[in-house]
Amino acid sequence: MWFTEDPWPPMLICGLVGLIGASWWSSSKRVAHLAMAAGALVLGGVVYLVEGAIVTPAEIVEQSVVDLCHEFQRKDQRALEHFSKTAPQLKLMCQTAMTMVDVEDDLRLTDFQTRESNAGSRITCHFRANASLSVAGFGKVGHQPARLELTWAKEGESWKIVALRRLHPIRDEEMDVLAKSSG
């Protein structure tokens, strides 16, 4: 397992060590200080390349969430493949919602918080989705914020949704999945 989901903290540390080494070298002209600066900058580059090559389960799930949201927006039936066979009610709810809801092009996904549990066999991904919507029977309902929490379980080689919670956009209260948001 990789020690960080984000390459920037270790890269910033390497950059600071490089700046310190360059600063010391500028005043002392010692080769050791220049080597420290160059080594830290090279190490920062290596960290960036390694982090890009390592894809963690949390990153896979976050990308699956993005894919699911865009497939839902396009009414692509592949959206239904993200749901576990053990959660047919969620798959049916998604299928029904895809026929009732049109998501405009202003869809924004933010505030991803992903955590693993059950010895890495489950991942819960909390995120926000904001978009203008049209709902069958209601017409354009305007910009709707949503805060969702999807629980994914490892099934074979892929991750599948086994639970869904919709949270109030501001308060930590659970909402009905199909309820209209009230900020």
N, C-alpha and C positions, 0 to 999 in steps of 0.2 A: 504494500500500500504506500502511496506517495504521501509525503508529509504535509502537503498543502494543496488546496484546490486552485489556488491562484499563484502565478509565478511572481507577482509584483513584490510582496514582502521580502522574500529572499533576494530578489534582484536589487531592491533598494538597499538592502544591507550590503550587498557586494559593491554597489555604486558608492555608498558612503565609505567603505573600506578603501575603495579605489581613490576617492577624493582625498582621504586622509593620507594615503601613501603618496599621492601626487604632491600634496602640500608639504609633507615631510621631505620629499625628494627635492622640491624647489628651494628649500632652505639649506639642505645638507648636501645635495648632489650625490647621495649614497646610492649605489646600484641596488642594494637590498630594498630600499624604499620604492624605487621605480619598479622593481620586480613584484613587490607587494601590490602596487597599483595595477600593473598589467595583469597579474594573476587574478585579482579580484574582478576585474572587468571581463576576463575570459570566463571565469567561473559563473558570472552573471549570465553570460551568453549560453553557457552549457545548461544552466538551470532553466532558462527559457526554452531551449530546444527539447530537453528531457520532459518538462512539464507539458509541452505540446504533444509529445509522443505518447504520454500516459493518459489514458482516458479512464476515469474512475466511474464506479456504478452511479454515483450521484450526478456526474456530468451526463451520463447516458440517459438517466431519468429526466433531467432538466431538458435535454434536447427532445426527448419523447413528448414532454409537455408542450413544448413549442410546436412540434410537428402536429400533435393532436389538435391544438387550437387553430392552426392554419388549415388543417384538413376539415375541421368543423366549419370554419368560415367559408371554405370552398364547397361545402356539402359533399366532400369526398368520402366514399364509403370505407376507405382505409382507416378513418377515425375509429370505426367500430372494432378494429383489430387490436386496439390498445387495451381493451377490457378483458378481464379474466373470464374463463368459462365458469368459474365459481361465483361470478357476479352478473348473472344475466339481466337482472333488474337495472343495473347501471347501463349496460349496453342498450337495452330497450329505451331507457330514459334519454340517452344520447341520440338514438335514432329518431325518437319522437321530437326532441328539441331541434334536430337538424331540419325537420320538415316544417316546423313552426317559426323558427327564428332566422332572420337574415342579419348577418354581421357585416357592417360597413368596412371600408378599407382603413379606417382609423384605429384598428385593433392594436393595443399596446400591452405587452406582458412585462411586468416588473416585479421587484421585491421578492426574488427567489430565495427561499430558505429551505434547504434540504438536509434531512437528518436520517441516518441509518438506525435500525433497531433489529431485534431478534437475530443477533449475531450476523448482521449483514444480509439477512434474507428478506427484509422489508425496508422500504425507503418511503418516507413521507415528504412530499414536496408542497410547500406553501407558496402561493404566488398571487399576484393581482393581475386581473385582466380588465381592461377598460376599452369600450367601443360604443359606437352608436348602433342601435338595433332597430329592426322592424320586426313586429310580432304579428303572426296571422290573427286576424280578428281585431287587432288594436292599432295596426299601422305603425308609423314611426313613433317609437317611445323615447327617442333621444339618447343621449350619452348615459350609459349604465356602467357604474363601477362594480366590480365583483372581486371578492377575496375567496380563494378556493384552497382546499387542502386535499390532495390526492395521495392515497396510500397505494404503493406499488409492491407487488410480491414477485419474486423470481420464479418463473415458470419455464423450466428447460433452460434455454439460452437467452430468453428475453424477459423483460419486465412487463407486467400486466397490472392494470388498475383493479384493486379489490375493494376499495372504499373511497367515498367522496364526501367531503363536508364543505358546505358553503357557509362562510362567515360574514357577518355584517362588515361593511367596508371600513367602519371606524371602531366600533365596539367589538369586544371579544365575545360575541353572541352568535350561536349557530342560527342560520336562517334556512327556510325551505329552499330547496335547490332552484325551483322555478318562480320564486317570489320576486316581485319588482323591488329593486334597491331603493332605499330611502336614506339618503346621506344624512 
